[in-house]
Amino acid sequence: MVAVRVWKVILLVGLLSVLGVALVQAGVLPALWGEDRAEVRVLEADGEPKAVVDAAVADTTRERYTGLSDHESLEAGHGMLFVHSSEDDRTYVMREMDFDIDIVFIDADREITSIEHARAPDPGEDGEDLQYSGRAQYVLEVPRGYANETEMAVGDRVEIEYT
């Protein structure tokens, strides 16, 4: 009789754990373990880094929707890495953004497919009409001009190390 109750409790705890993880991944609940981060390195042809970005990771629906709209600015060498489950054509908008950014689209093989220079919405614009598209599984957002300063280019290889 006691063994049956123990198994029921174990089963219930397991099911609640799975449900909790699913809700965090879906962006319904915030993760209790803090913000995920990654170091993103854009490489020269010889494998040496031409740019290194300390990036917050947006890998849930809620995090990807909010993006950088809750930031006032970004410093050079900092950004946000949006992680999707597969490569596809992606469109990013400048919803509620306060500053200009570069949007770097990276495919599943971790190669840059396109770079867009995105402006912040003007007063009275919501940013939904400011759309930037590319083929990607990963999208890196950095301060406007950073891609040019570091000479990022279509075809560059990218390494991502989660920290």
N, C-alpha and C positions, 0 to 999 in steps of 0.2 A: 504494500500500500504506500509506504514512504517512497520507495523507488519510483513508483508511477508519478508521484507529485514532483519529485526531483527532475524527472525527465520532462514533465510539463513546463516547469520553470526554466529549464535549460532551453527548451524549444521556444518558449515565449521570448526569452532574452535574445536568442539568435535571430528570430524574426524581427524583433524591434531594432536590432543592430543593423540588419540588412535594410530595413525601411529607412532608418536614419541616414545611412550612407547614400541611399538612392535620393532622398530629399535634399541632402547637401549637394550631390552632383547635379541635380536638377535646378539648383539655385533657390529652392524654396526655403531652406534653412541655412544660416551661415555656418561655416566650418568653425569648430571650436579650437582648432589647432593653429589658427593664424593664417596669414597671407602666404601663399606659395610664391616663390621667387625663382628666377632662372638667370644664368649668365648666358647671353647670346653673343656669339662671336661671328663676325662676317670676315671671311678669309681671303687673303691674297692668293694668287695662283700657286705660290710656293707653300701655302698652308699657314703662313704667318697671319695673325689677326690684323685687319685694317681698321676694325671698329669692335669695341667691346661695350655691351649694354647691360647694365644691371636692371632687370625687368621684373615688374610684378606680373604674375601669371593670372590670366582670366580664362578659366577652363570650365566654368559653369554657365548656364544660360543667363542667369542674373548678372554675373560678373562681366560677361561679354556685352550684355545690353547696356550696362552702366559705363563700362570702359573708363576712359579718362575724364568723363564729364563731371566727376566729383573732385577733380584736381584743378588748382588755379594755374599751374605751370609745370614745366618739366625742365630739369637741368640737363645739359649735355652729358651723354653717357648713361642716361636713365630713360626708361620707357615702360611699355606694357606689351606683353606677349600674349596674343589671343590664340588659344589652342582649340582646334576643332577635331572631331573624331576621324575625319577623312578629308581628302583633297576635293575641292569643288570650286565653282565660280562663286566668289564672295563679293558682297557689296557692303561697304562701310559708310556710315553717315556721320555728320558732325553735330549730332543732337546735343544741345546744351553745352557745347564746348566753348571755353573762354580763351583759347589760344590756338595758333596754327601748329600743324604737325606734319611729319612725313609718315606715310603709310607704306610699309614694305611687305609685299605679298611673297610668301615662301611656300613652295610646293612640298609634297610628301617626301621627296628626295632631299629636302633642305637646300634648295636652290632658289635664289631670288627670281621671281617671274615678272614682277613689275614694281615700280616705286611711284607713288603719287604724292604730290605736294598739296596738302589740304589746308584751306583757310578756315578760320573760325567764322561762325555766322555773324553777319552784321546785326546791329540793333533792329529788332522787329522780325528777324528770321529765326526759325526754330532749328535750322540745321538739317532737317529731314531731306531737303532738296539738294543739299551738298553731298552728292554720292560719288564714291570712288570704288572702282571694281578691279578685281584681279583674280587669278587662279591661285588657290592657296589651301593649305591645311593649317599653316601658321601665319599670323599677321603680327608684325612688329610695328608699334607706333613709337616714334621718337620725336624730339623737338624739331620744328621746321628748320630745314637747312642742314641738319646733322648728317643726312644721307649724302649730301653734296660735299660737306666738309671732310668726311671720311672716305669719299670716293666710292661709296657703295654703288653697285651696278647690277643690272639684269645679268643673270648667269653666275653671280658670285655664290660660292658655297657658304653655308651657315652651320655652325655647331651650336647646340643648345644643351646646357648642363643645368639641371634642376638643383637648387641649393636649399 
